[in-house]
Amino acid sequence: MQLNFCQALLPALTTPPAPAGAPELVCWPGDAAPQRLTAADLRAQLVAAQASLVGQGVGPGQSVLVLLPLTSALLVALLALLGLGAVPVLPPAGATAAGLGRLMRGAGGDPPRG
């Protein structure tokens, strides 16, 4: 039994390969313009996001504060973190900069910048 959702999902995004003209996988209304992703597009973004996270030292069991709006980028970030075995932490709705700083210090990390 495989417990990692992202690891179970990634192979399904390319196996079998989608035929030309296949329907889009995601239409995320929170983006500035609706974004439509094919399975191959989503997989490419996940692979790139995971490589970036690994390059920053993210690994299994590590908590990562995710500060992204409700867009397709959030979906990619969550799946990328789950695929690495990391623990995505979403801030409470309406959190202030001070509240985010406290959340980061409580988790042993640096406060967010900007």
C-alpha positions, 0 to 999 in steps of 0.5 A, spaced: 500 500 500 502 506 497 501 512 502 504 518 498 498 521 494 503 525 490 507 518 488 501 515 486 499 520 482 505 522 478 505 516 474 498 516 472 499 523 469 504 520 463 501 513 463 498 512 458 500 518 454 495 522 453 493 522 445 493 529 441 487 533 443 486 530 450 482 534 455 485 539 459 487 537 466 486 543 470 482 550 469 484 554 476 480 560 476 484 563 481 489 565 476 489 572 473 487 568 467 484 561 467 490 556 466 489 550 463 494 544 464 495 537 461 497 532 465 504 533 461 504 540 463 502 538 470 508 533 471 513 538 468 511 543 473 511 538 479 518 535 477 521 542 476 518 544 483 521 538 486 528 539 484 527 547 486 525 544 493 530 539 494 536 544 492 533 548 498 534 542 502 527 540 503 526 533 505 522 528 508 518 529 514 520 537 514 515 542 515 514 547 509 510 554 510 506 555 503 505 562 502 501 562 495 494 564 493 489 560 491 492 558 484 495 553 480 501 554 483 499 552 490 496 546 487 503 544 484 507 546 490 502 542 495 503 536 490 511 537 490 512 537 497 507 531 498 511 527 493 518 529 497 514 526 503 515 533 506 509 536 510 506 542 507 503 547 512 498 552 510 497 559 514 490 560 517 486 565 513 487 572 514 494 571 517 498 577 518 505 578 517 507 578 525 502 572 525 506 568 520 513 570 523 510 567 530 508 561 526 515 560 523 519 562 529 515 556 532 517 551 527 524 553 528 525 557 521 526 564 519 520 569 518 518 570 511 521 576 508 517 581 504 
